[in-house]
Amino acid sequence: MSYLTPTFDPYALDDDKTAPPEWGAAIIIGEPLAIASRAIYVGKGGDITLVMLRGNVLTLYDVPQGSFLPLRIAEVMAEGTTADRLTGFW
């Protein structure tokens, strides 16, 4: 399944996507992100079902606690997600 979300991407025209994030906030599981992430931190490990920025859905299995994932995502879906305490960085 693939769908597009209205997630704002402030880095769409930015050529330097390697600079460290400047701010972050808790990710509310099951709700689209208002701004596309540059990375996510996993506070409590488990499976993560997410919508990538371009709209494809995928599941990451057994993500360890403390992982810092450089992913550009639009949403963490409630269905299929057992990980918790996720933080998005921008």
Order of alpha helices (4+ residues) and beta strands (2+ residues): beta-beta-beta-beta-beta-beta-beta
